[in-house]
C-alpha cells in the first residue's frame, strides 16, 4: 500500500474515533427525552453540549457526566418548558447536528439572530435607577438602532451587550470616529457622579455567545465580591454552594442547590469553565422545584482547589452566576412595530414612574420589537400594581403586557428522591468507583451499579 493511501486510511480512522456519537431516545424514559453524547474529551466540551440544549430553552431534568481518560460521556434528560418530550423531528435533527459540530470544535452558538451585520457594544458599570433609559437615549440621539440587547444587573452592577446598526442605512457601524463618540458618551453615562474608575465601554468585533459573554463581563467586574444595594425580591429561594476536597482521589467536589429553572446548569458550568476548571464527573437532578448539581473538578493542570481563599472564591462566583439571571420583579413583554427611539421612550416612562429595570432582553424580528423587561420599585421591592397599569396605559395596553413565565413542569419518578440526596449537605463523598459505575449505568452501558 502506498504511503499516501496509508495516510488517508489513518485520517479516516482518526475521524471515526473523534467523531461524536449522539443518540436521542424517546423510549428509555417515560417522562423525558434522553440525549446521549460520547466524544473525545477536551476542555469546554460539557459547556458546549449544555449550551446547545439551553439555547433551545429546553429544561434539563437530570444529567450524568463522566470523563474516562480521553473519552467523554454524558446523558441529559430534557423536556420542553411544558414538561413534554421532544417530538419535532426538526428540533431533534438540529440537536444531533449541533452537538456533533460542537464536539468536533466547530463554532456554533445556536442563537436565532444573526448579529454579523451589527456592531456589538459592551457596557459595565454601577447600576442606578434610570441608567438604561439614559443609555438608550444616547444611542437614539446618535442614530443607532438597537437590533438586540441583553442587560443583567447584580449586586449593584450592570452588564449589557447591545448590538446596534446605523438607523439610516441599517448597516453595521464602521466609522471609527463615530464609534469613538458612541463609546465616550456611553462611558460618561455609566460614570454618573461616582463611578469614574469602573465604568467601561468597548466595541467587540468577535462573534461570541451573548450570555456566556455577560457572565464573563460580570466576573471580570468582580460583581461576586460586592454587596447588593437594593433589597432582593426573591428572598425565599436560597442558593447553597459547598466545596470540599476529596484528597484520596485528587478532586474538588462542588455542590450547588438552587431553585430549578431553565439555564441553571449552563450558568454553573459556564462559570466553572471560564474559571479554568475541568469537570470530570457530574450528577444533576431535580426534586420538586429545587435543582441539585454535583461536580467533580480539577484545574487544567490536574490539581484540585488548593487553598481556603480559592474555595471561598469558587463559592462566591457560583452563587453570583446563579443569581445574575434570577427573575427579579414583574415581567413585562413589549411587542410593537419597531421605530427609532422606541427603547428610549419606553425606559424613560419606566424611570418617570419609579420602575427600576433589573434585567432586559431586547430583540427585533422583521421590524417588530419583541422586548422583555423585569421591573421593581426604586427600593428593589415588588412594583405596585397600580403603577404597572398606569405605565401600560401610557405605552399602550395592547403593546405592553404583564406576563409571568410559566412554572416548570415536574414529573414524579420512582426512586428519584433516594437517588438524589448525594452530598448536598457536604458530609459524605461518593467513592469514585461507585460514582463512575452509577454514571455508566445511567448511560446504559452496564446493567447495574449496585
C-alpha positions as CSV (number, residue, x, y, z in Angstrom):
1,X,0.0,0.0,0.0
2,X,1.4,3.4,-0.9
3,X,2.2,5.9,1.8
4,X,-0.5,8.4,0.7
5,X,-3.1,5.6,0.9
6,X,-1.9,4.8,4.4
7,X,-2.2,8.4,5.4
8,X,-5.7,8.5,4.0
9,X,-6.8,5.4,5.9
10,X,-5.2,6.8,9.1
11,X,-7.1,10.1,8.7
12,X,-10.3,8.2,8.2
13,X,-9.6,6.2,11.4
14,X,-8.9,9.4,13.4
15,X,-12.2,10.9,12.1
16,X,-14.2,7.8,13.1
17,X,-12.5,7.8,16.5
18,X,-13.1,11.5,17.2
19,X,-16.5,12.0,15.6
20,X,-19.0,12.2,18.5
21,X,-21.8,9.7,18.8
22,X,-25.1,11.5,19.5
23,X,-28.2,9.4,20.3
24,X,-31.6,10.9,21.1
25,X,-34.1,8.4,22.6
26,X,-37.7,8.9,23.5
27,X,-38.3,5.3,24.6
28,X,-36.0,4.8,27.5
29,X,-37.6,7.3,29.9
30,X,-41.4,7.8,30.3
31,X,-41.2,11.5,31.1
32,X,-38.3,13.0,29.2
33,X,-36.2,12.7,26.1
34,X,-32.8,11.3,26.7
35,X,-29.9,12.8,24.8
36,X,-26.6,10.9,25.0
37,X,-23.3,12.2,23.7
38,X,-20.0,10.2,23.5
39,X,-17.0,12.1,22.3
40,X,-13.3,12.8,22.7
41,X,-12.7,14.9,25.8
42,X,-11.5,18.4,25.5
43,X,-11.7,21.5,27.7
44,X,-15.2,23.1,27.5
45,X,-16.9,20.1,25.8
46,X,-19.5,19.9,28.6
47,X,-20.3,23.6,28.3
48,X,-20.8,23.3,24.6
49,X,-23.2,20.5,24.9
50,X,-25.3,22.2,27.6
51,X,-25.2,25.4,25.6
52,X,-26.8,23.7,22.6
53,X,-29.7,22.4,24.7
54,X,-30.3,25.5,26.8
55,X,-30.2,27.8,23.7
56,X,-33.4,26.0,22.7
57,X,-34.9,26.8,26.1
58,X,-35.1,23.1,27.0
59,X,-35.4,22.1,30.6
60,X,-32.7,19.7,31.8
61,X,-34.3,17.5,34.4
62,X,-31.4,15.1,35.0
63,X,-27.8,14.8,33.7
64,X,-24.9,12.4,34.2
65,X,-21.4,13.2,33.1
66,X,-18.3,11.0,33.2
67,X,-14.9,11.6,31.6
68,X,-12.7,8.5,31.4
69,X,-9.2,9.1,30.1
70,X,-9.5,10.9,26.8
71,X,-13.2,10.0,26.3
72,X,-16.2,12.0,27.5
73,X,-19.7,10.5,28.0
74,X,-22.8,12.4,29.1
75,X,-26.5,12.0,29.2
76,X,-29.2,14.6,29.5
77,X,-32.9,14.1,30.4
78,X,-34.7,17.0,28.7
79,X,-38.2,18.3,28.1
80,X,-39.7,21.5,26.6
81,X,-40.9,24.2,29.0
82,X,-44.3,22.5,29.2
83,X,-42.8,19.3,30.5
84,X,-43.2,17.4,27.3
85,X,-40.8,15.1,25.4
86,X,-39.3,16.4,22.2
87,X,-41.3,15.2,19.2
88,X,-40.5,17.7,16.5
89,X,-38.1,16.0,14.1
90,X,-36.6,19.3,13.0
91,X,-35.6,20.1,16.6
92,X,-34.2,16.6,17.2
93,X,-32.2,16.8,14.0
94,X,-30.9,20.3,14.9
95,X,-29.7,19.0,18.3
96,X,-28.0,16.0,16.7
97,X,-26.2,18.1,14.2
98,X,-25.3,20.9,16.6
99,X,-23.9,18.5,19.3
100,X,-21.8,16.8,16.6
101,X,-20.4,20.2,15.3
102,X,-19.7,21.4,18.9
103,X,-17.8,18.2,19.8
104,X,-15.7,18.5,16.6
105,X,-14.7,22.0,17.5
106,X,-16.9,23.9,15.0
107,X,-18.0,27.3,16.2
108,X,-21.8,27.3,16.6
109,X,-23.7,29.4,19.0
110,X,-27.2,28.2,18.4
111,X,-28.8,31.6,18.6
112,X,-31.7,32.5,16.2
113,X,-30.5,36.0,15.4
114,X,-27.6,36.8,13.0
115,X,-25.5,39.6,14.5
116,X,-22.9,39.7,11.7
117,X,-24.4,42.9,10.3
118,X,-24.3,44.8,13.6
119,X,-21.8,46.4,15.9
120,X,-21.6,44.9,19.4
121,X,-21.3,47.3,22.4
122,X,-20.2,46.0,25.8
123,X,-21.1,48.1,28.9
124,X,-20.3,47.6,32.6
125,X,-20.7,49.9,35.5
126,X,-22.6,50.8,38.6
127,X,-26.4,50.3,38.3
128,X,-28.8,53.0,39.2
129,X,-32.4,54.0,38.6
130,X,-33.0,55.1,35.1
131,X,-29.5,54.2,33.8
132,X,-30.9,52.1,31.0
133,X,-33.1,54.9,29.7
134,X,-30.1,57.2,29.5
135,X,-28.1,54.5,27.6
136,X,-30.9,54.1,25.0
137,X,-31.4,57.9,24.8
138,X,-27.7,58.3,23.8
139,X,-28.0,55.6,21.2
140,X,-31.1,57.1,19.7
141,X,-29.6,60.6,19.6
142,X,-26.6,59.1,17.7
143,X,-28.9,57.5,15.2
144,X,-28.1,53.9,16.4
145,X,-30.9,51.4,16.1
146,X,-30.8,48.5,18.6
147,X,-31.1,45.2,16.9
148,X,-30.6,43.1,20.0
149,X,-29.6,43.6,23.6
150,X,-29.3,41.8,26.9
151,X,-29.0,43.5,30.2
152,X,-28.1,41.9,33.6
153,X,-27.8,43.5,37.0
154,X,-26.4,42.0,40.2
155,X,-25.1,43.4,43.4
156,X,-25.4,47.0,42.3
157,X,-23.5,46.3,39.0
158,X,-24.8,46.3,35.4
159,X,-23.5,44.5,32.3
160,X,-25.0,44.8,28.9
161,X,-24.2,43.5,25.4
162,X,-26.0,45.7,22.8
163,X,-26.0,45.1,19.0
164,X,-26.6,48.3,17.1
165,X,-26.9,49.4,13.4
166,X,-26.9,52.7,11.7
167,X,-30.6,53.7,11.8
168,X,-30.4,55.4,8.4
169,X,-28.7,52.7,6.4
170,X,-29.4,49.6,8.5
171,X,-25.8,48.6,8.2
172,X,-23.0,47.9,10.7
173,X,-21.4,51.0,12.1
174,X,-17.8,51.0,10.9
175,X,-17.0,54.7,11.1
176,X,-14.1,54.8,13.6
177,X,-14.8,58.4,14.6
178,X,-18.5,57.7,15.3
179,X,-17.6,54.6,17.3
180,X,-15.3,56.7,19.4
181,X,-18.1,59.2,20.0
182,X,-20.5,56.4,21.0
183,X,-18.0,54.9,23.4
184,X,-17.2,58.2,25.0
185,X,-20.8,59.3,25.5
186,X,-21.9,55.9,26.9
187,X,-18.9,55.9,29.2
188,X,-20.0,59.3,30.6
189,X,-23.5,58.0,31.2
190,X,-22.1,54.9,33.0
191,X,-19.7,57.0,35.1
192,X,-22.6,59.1,36.5
193,X,-21.4,61.0,39.6
194,X,-19.4,58.3,41.4
195,X,-18.2,55.5,39.0
196,X,-15.2,57.2,37.3
197,X,-12.9,54.1,37.5
198,X,-15.1,51.0,37.0
199,X,-17.4,52.2,34.2
200,X,-16.3,50.5,30.9
201,X,-17.5,50.6,27.3
202,X,-16.0,48.8,24.4
203,X,-16.8,47.6,20.9
204,X,-16.4,43.9,20.3
205,X,-15.8,42.5,16.8
206,X,-15.6,38.9,17.9
207,X,-18.6,36.5,17.4
208,X,-19.5,35.2,20.8
209,X,-22.3,33.6,22.8
210,X,-24.2,36.5,24.4
211,X,-25.0,35.0,27.7
212,X,-21.6,33.5,28.2
213,X,-20.1,36.9,27.4
214,X,-22.3,38.6,30.0
215,X,-21.1,36.1,32.7
216,X,-17.5,36.9,31.7
217,X,-18.1,40.6,31.8
218,X,-19.7,40.5,35.3
219,X,-17.0,38.1,36.5
220,X,-14.3,40.5,35.3
221,X,-16.2,43.3,37.0
222,X,-16.0,41.2,40.2
223,X,-19.7,41.5,41.0
224,X,-19.4,38.5,43.2
225,X,-17.3,40.5,45.8
226,X,-19.9,43.3,46.1
227,X,-22.9,43.7,48.4
228,X,-26.4,44.2,47.0
229,X,-27.6,47.8,47.1
230,X,-31.3,47.2,46.7
231,X,-33.4,44.7,48.6
232,X,-33.8,41.4,46.7
233,X,-37.3,40.4,45.7
234,X,-36.5,36.6,45.7
235,X,-35.5,36.1,49.3
236,X,-37.3,32.8,49.8
237,X,-35.2,30.8,47.3
238,X,-31.6,30.5,48.7
239,X,-28.6,29.4,46.7
240,X,-26.4,26.9,48.6
241,X,-22.9,26.2,47.3
242,X,-20.4,23.9,49.1
243,X,-16.9,23.0,48.0
244,X,-14.6,20.4,49.6
245,X,-11.6,18.4,48.5
246,X,-11.5,14.6,48.1
247,X,-7.9,14.2,48.9
248,X,-7.6,10.5,48.2
249,X,-8.8,10.9,44.6
250,X,-7.5,14.4,43.9
251,X,-10.8,16.0,43.2
252,X,-12.6,19.1,44.5
253,X,-16.3,18.3,44.9
254,X,-18.7,21.2,44.2
255,X,-22.4,21.0,45.2
256,X,-24.9,23.6,44.1
257,X,-28.5,23.7,45.3
258,X,-30.9,26.3,44.0
259,X,-34.4,26.9,42.7
260,X,-34.7,24.9,39.4
261,X,-35.1,27.0,36.2
262,X,-34.0,26.9,32.6
263,X,-30.3,27.5,32.0
264,X,-29.3,26.8,35.7
265,X,-26.9,24.1,34.5
266,X,-25.5,26.4,31.8
267,X,-24.8,29.2,34.3
268,X,-22.9,27.0,36.7
269,X,-20.9,25.1,34.0
270,X,-20.1,28.3,32.2
271,X,-18.6,29.8,35.3
272,X,-16.6,26.7,36.2
273,X,-15.2,26.5,32.7
274,X,-14.3,30.2,32.5
275,X,-12.6,29.9,35.9
276,X,-10.3,27.3,34.3
277,X,-11.8,24.1,36.0
278,X,-12.4,20.8,34.2
279,X,-15.5,18.8,35.1
280,X,-14.6,15.1,35.2
281,X,-17.8,13.8,36.6
282,X,-21.2,15.4,37.4
283,X,-24.7,14.5,38.5
284,X,-27.7,16.8,38.1
285,X,-31.2,16.2,39.3
286,X,-34.4,18.0,40.4
287,X,-36.6,17.3,43.4
288,X,-39.8,19.3,43.4
289,X,-38.7,22.8,42.3
290,X,-35.1,22.5,43.5
291,X,-32.1,21.7,41.4
292,X,-29.2,19.7,42.8
293,X,-25.9,19.8,40.9
294,X,-22.7,18.0,41.9
295,X,-19.4,18.3,40.1
296,X,-16.0,16.6,40.5
297,X,-13.5,19.1,39.2
298,X,-9.8,19.8,38.9
299,X,-7.6,22.6,37.5
300,X,-6.4,22.2,33.9
301,X,-3.0,21.0,35.4
302,X,-4.8,18.2,37.2
303,X,-4.7,19.6,40.7
304,X,-7.7,20.3,43.0
305,X,-8.6,23.5,44.8
306,X,-5.5,24.3,46.9
307,X,-6.5,27.0,49.4
308,X,-9.3,28.2,51.6
309,X,-9.3,31.6,49.7
310,X,-9.7,29.8,46.4
311,X,-12.5,27.7,47.9
312,X,-14.4,30.8,49.1
313,X,-13.9,32.4,45.7
314,X,-15.5,29.5,43.9
315,X,-18.4,29.6,46.3
316,X,-19.0,33.3,45.7
317,X,-18.6,33.1,42.0
318,X,-21.1,30.2,41.6
319,X,-23.6,32.0,43.9
320,X,-23.3,35.1,41.7
321,X,-23.6,33.0,38.5
322,X,-27.0,31.6,39.7
323,X,-28.3,34.9,41.0
324,X,-27.4,37.1,37.9
325,X,-30.2,35.5,36.0
326,X,-32.7,35.5,38.8
327,X,-36.0,36.9,37.6
328,X,-36.3,39.9,39.9
329,X,-39.6,41.8,39.7
330,X,-42.6,41.9,37.4
331,X,-42.1,40.6,33.9
332,X,-43.3,43.0,31.2
333,X,-43.4,42.0,27.5
334,X,-43.4,44.7,24.8
335,X,-44.5,43.7,21.3
336,X,-45.0,46.5,18.8
337,X,-43.6,47.9,15.5
338,X,-40.0,48.9,15.9
339,X,-39.2,52.6,15.4
340,X,-36.3,54.9,16.1
341,X,-36.2,55.9,19.8
342,X,-38.7,53.3,21.0
343,X,-36.5,51.9,23.7
344,X,-35.5,55.3,24.9
345,X,-39.2,56.3,25.2
346,X,-40.3,53.1,27.0
347,X,-37.4,53.0,29.5
348,X,-37.9,56.7,30.2
349,X,-41.6,56.0,31.0
350,X,-40.4,53.3,33.4
351,X,-38.0,55.7,35.1
352,X,-40.5,58.6,35.4
353,X,-42.9,56.2,37.1
354,X,-40.4,54.9,39.6
355,X,-39.7,51.5,38.0
356,X,-36.3,50.0,38.0
357,X,-35.2,47.6,35.3
358,X,-33.3,44.7,36.8
359,X,-33.0,42.6,33.6
360,X,-33.9,43.1,29.9
361,X,-33.9,41.2,26.7
362,X,-34.4,43.2,23.5
363,X,-34.8,41.7,20.0
364,X,-36.1,42.9,16.7
365,X,-37.8,40.3,14.3
366,X,-38.9,41.5,10.9
367,X,-39.3,45.2,12.0
368,X,-41.2,44.1,15.2
369,X,-39.8,44.8,18.6
370,X,-40.0,41.9,20.9
371,X,-38.8,43.0,24.3
372,X,-38.9,41.7,27.9
373,X,-38.3,43.8,31.0
374,X,-38.1,42.8,34.6
375,X,-39.0,45.7,36.9
376,X,-39.2,46.5,40.6
377,X,-39.8,49.7,42.5
378,X,-36.9,52.0,43.3
379,X,-36.1,50.1,46.5
380,X,-35.9,46.7,44.8
381,X,-39.3,45.6,46.1
382,X,-42.3,44.4,44.0
383,X,-43.7,47.2,41.9
384,X,-47.2,48.5,42.8
385,X,-49.9,47.0,40.5
386,X,-51.5,50.4,40.0
387,X,-48.2,51.9,38.8
388,X,-47.7,49.0,36.4
389,X,-51.2,49.5,34.9
390,X,-50.5,53.3,34.6
391,X,-47.3,52.6,32.7
392,X,-49.2,50.1,30.5
393,X,-51.8,52.8,29.7
394,X,-49.1,55.3,28.7
395,X,-47.2,52.9,26.5
396,X,-50.3,51.0,25.2
397,X,-52.3,48.3,26.9
398,X,-52.2,46.1,23.8
399,X,-48.4,46.6,23.4
400,X,-47.1,46.2,26.9
401,X,-48.4,43.1,28.9
402,X,-47.7,41.6,32.2
403,X,-46.7,38.0,31.5
404,X,-45.1,35.8,34.1
405,X,-43.0,32.8,32.9
406,X,-44.9,29.5,33.3
407,X,-43.7,27.3,36.1
408,X,-41.6,24.3,35.0
409,X,-43.5,21.0,34.9
410,X,-42.2,18.2,37.1
411,X,-43.0,14.5,36.9
412,X,-42.6,12.2,39.8
413,X,-40.3,9.3,39.2
414,X,-39.9,6.3,41.4
415,X,-36.7,6.2,43.4
416,X,-35.7,9.7,42.3
417,X,-35.6,11.1,45.8
418,X,-33.3,8.4,47.1
419,X,-31.0,8.7,44.1
420,X,-30.6,12.4,44.6
421,X,-29.5,13.2,48.1
422,X,-25.9,12.8,47.1
423,X,-23.5,15.1,49.0
424,X,-25.7,18.2,49.3
425,X,-25.0,18.6,53.0
426,X,-21.4,18.3,52.2
427,X,-20.8,15.5,54.7
428,X,-20.5,12.3,52.6
429,X,-18.4,11.8,49.4
430,X,-19.1,9.0,47.0
431,X,-16.2,6.8,46.1
432,X,-15.0,7.4,42.6
433,X,-15.6,3.8,41.6
434,X,-19.2,3.9,42.8
435,X,-19.9,7.2,41.0
436,X,-18.4,6.0,37.7
437,X,-20.4,2.8,37.9
438,X,-23.6,4.8,38.5
439,X,-22.9,7.1,35.6
440,X,-22.1,4.2,33.3
441,X,-25.4,2.6,34.4
442,X,-27.3,5.8,33.7
443,X,-25.6,5.9,30.3
444,X,-27.0,2.4,29.6
445,X,-23.5,0.8,29.4
446,X,-23.9,-1.6,32.3
447,X,-26.9,-3.3,33.8
448,X,-26.4,-2.4,37.5
449,X,-24.2,-0.2,39.6
450,X,-25.1,-1.8,43.0
